[in-house]
């Protein structure tokens, strides 16, 4: 097996302090707070002991199945794609989080066994999905109509600027948008963008724009009013007048939103019918332990 590690300039010592100074150390990390965990990935929140306000999100991805390893044999891994997408966003002036490092473990013929990406956290930020879940609570910031209006217009303008720069995310869900309210005005940052790109093809770029807008709009019904959804689109558009092409785009977004929701409902029903696959979880855990042990032997 061969490993590859890339650390952003200026962060070698800091990552060493949080225990991410090698591929093995990152994949075997047992500290911090587990934010998300499933069979194929785990996300940990780490803090620099010398600067606790500096947060590091460590995301590790595992290829427990042989088919998955071969699928990425000749492709960039998810960690590298996310790291490079975040770099591109920063180059284009798009408000994303700072990428700190990525690494991978590959076997013979490039089979991908595991990878990780580390990004800088945004203190006091919450996901847009978590914020909007409290919209019905009058004490929640999301219930403040004036704040909601500023937030909708700010987010719409940010997404519009991203698309005008030629960048499309392909995975722009509410959970991948961070919000901070420190200055009384919502500030947004985009996270978790492994599919992000700047397509050369106008057709692919338009399909990406539709996918992004549909992903954001999928959770809007029941939370945002029709007027608020139109306000977002106008802020995205950059003016107040919608032309024929805008209406056709809105129709395409609505169709894609419906298709995405139908797919989500179908997958949820399938998951409920299958239940928890205990054997698959145990197999994934054995793969992790075996890989970490093998990497330790190579040191």
N, C-alpha and C positions, 0 to 999 in steps of 0.2 A: 504493500500500500504506500501511496505517496500523499503527502500533505502539502497544502499551500496556504500561506498566511499573508494578508495584506493589512497594514495598519496605516491610518491616515497620519501625515506628518504632524509632529507635536503631541501625539497621544500615546507614545510607547510607554513612558513611565506611568502615566495615569492608568492605562489599561493593566499594567503589571500590578498596580496597587489593588485593583478590583479582581485580580485573578484571571485575566484574559490575556496572558502573554504568550500563549501557544494554542495550537488547534486542540490538542488533547485537554489542556486546562479549561478551555471554553466548553468543550463537549462534556467534560466530567464535572463541571461546576455544580456544587450543591448548595451554594450560599444565596444570599439575597432573598427576595420574596417572589414566589411563583405567581405570575399574573395569569397565564394561560397554560394549560397542559392537555395534550391529547396523545393518541398513539404515535403520531409522526412528528410532533414538535413540542417544545417547551419554551416559554418566555419568562425570563427572570428580570427583576428590577434590582440593580446593584447601586450602591452609593460609594463614592470615593471616600475612604476613611479620613483623608486629609482635607477634603472639601465636600462634606455631606450634601451640599446643595447640588453638586454635580451628579446627575443621575445617568446611569447607563442601562439601556435595555439590551439584553443578550437573548437572541432568538436562535435556537438550535433546531435543525431539521434532520430527520433520520429517514433513511431508505430501508425499511424493514423487509420489503418485498423485492425479489430479484428483478421483476419487470420494471419497477421504478428505477432501480440502479441502471439498467440498460437504457431506459428512456432518456436519461441525462448523460449518457456516455459521451455524446458528441455535442452537448449543449451546455451553455452556462447554467450553473446551479442557481436556485432561487436566491441564495444569499448574495452571490456576486451580482445578479441582476438588480436586486434591491439596492445594493451599495452604489452601483454605477448609475442607476436611475436617480438616486438622491443627489449624486454629484451633478448630474445633468440639470436637475431642478435648480440647484444652487447657481449653476452657471447661467441659467436663464432668468434668474431673479424670482423664481417661484418659491413661496414660503413652505419649505419642507424641513424636516429634522436633519441634524448633522450626522453623516455617516462616519463611524469611527474605525471599523475594521470588518473584515470578512475572512473566512477560511473554509477549506474543504478537505475531505478525505476521499481519495479515489483508488480504485483497485486496478486490476489488469484491464487493458483496453479502455480505460477511462471510466469504468463503472463508478457511479457516485454512491458512496456509503453514507456520508453525512456532510453537513455544512452548517455554518453559523454566520450571523451578521450582528454587529454591535452598533447601536445608534445612541446619540445623546438624547436624554429625556428632556421634557419641557416642564419645569416645576409648576405646580398648581394647575396644570392643564387637565381637562377631562375630555372624554370622547363626546362627539356631537350626539351620538345615540344615547349615552347616559344622561347628558344634559336635558335632552328633549323628553326623556321618559318622565321627568318631573314637571312637565309643562302644566299639568292640571293642579299642581300644588301652588296656591297663591304666594307662598314664600319663596318659590323657586325663581331664579333669574329668568328662566325660560317663559315664565308667566307674565313678565313685564312686557307689555305690547310695544313700547317705544324701543326697548332693548332688542326685542325680537326683530323689529323692523330694521334697526341698524345692522343687526347680525345677518339678516337675510340679504341685505344690499351689499354688505362687506364680503360675504361668502360668494355671492353671485359675481361680484366684480373680480374676486381673486380667481375663481374658476374660469371666468371669461378671459382674464389676462393670461392664464396658463394655456388655454386653447389658442389664443391669438399668437402665442409664442411657438405654436406648433406641437406642443406636448400634450399627449393624451395618457391617462392613467390606466384605463381598462379595469379598474377595481376600486372606483371612488365611492365606497359606501360610507354611511355616516360614522361607522366605527373607525374608519381610517382618516377622520378629520378631528384634530385636536382643537380645543377652544380654551382660551384664557380670558379672564375678565378683569385683570388687574387694573386697567385704566378706565373701567366703566364702559368701554367699547369692546365688543368681541374681537379677538385676534385669532386667526386661524392658521394652522399648519397641517400639511398633508403628510401622512405616514404610511408605511407598509405599501410600497409601490413597486413590487417585483416585475410587474407587467408593463410599467411605464416606458414610453418611447416617444421619439419625434419622427413619425413616419414621413417618408418622402412622397408616398402616394396620396393624392388628394382624397381618393375613395376610402383608403384605410384610415386616414385622418378623420374623415366625416363619420365613419362607423365608430371610431373611438370616441368622438365627441358625443354621439348618440348613446353609446354605452355608459359614459360618465354621467350624463344628465339623467339617464334612466335609473342608474344605480342610486343617485342622490334622491330622485323623485319617488323611488319605490316605497320608502317609509313615510313620505309626506302626507298621504291621505289619512285623515283622522288626527293628524298632529298640526298640519298647516292648512289654512283656508285656501280656497282657490285663488283669492286675491293675493295672498302671500306667495303662493307658488308662481303666479304671474309676475310678481315683484322680483322674485329671484331671477326669473328668465330675462326680464328687462334689464336688470343689473348685469347679468351675464352678457347680454347683447350690447350693452353700452349706450343705449338710448331708449327713448320712450315709445317709439313707433315700431310696430312689428309689420313686416312686409309679407308677401306671399311665400317666400322661401322660409321665413321664420315659422309660418303656420304649418308648412309641410314638415319642417324639422320637428315641431311640437307633436305632430301626428305620429312621426316615426318614433319619437321618444316615448309617447304613450303606448304604442304597440310593443316596443321593447320592454317597457316597464311591466306590462301585462304578461309577457312571455317569461320574464324573470320571476315574477311572483308565482306563476303556475309551476315553474320548475322548482322553486323553493318549497311549495306546498307538497309537490310530488315526492321530493327527497325526504321531507320531514315525515311523511306517511310511511315511506319505505324504512326509514330509520326506526320509527316506532314499532313497526311490524317485526323487524329483525331483533331489536333489543340490543343489549350490550354483548359484544363478541369477546368473551373472557379469554378465549384461546388466542385471539389476535393480539390483545393487550399483552398477554404473557410472552408471546413470540416477540413482539416489539421490544419488550423490556430485556429479553435475553440477547437480542441483537445489539442493543445499546451497551450492555455489560461486556459482551464479547469484543466489540469494537474498541471500547475504552481500554480493556485489558491488552488487546493486541497493540494499541498505540503505546501503552506503557512499556511493553517489552522492547519496542524499537528505540526508546530513548537512550 
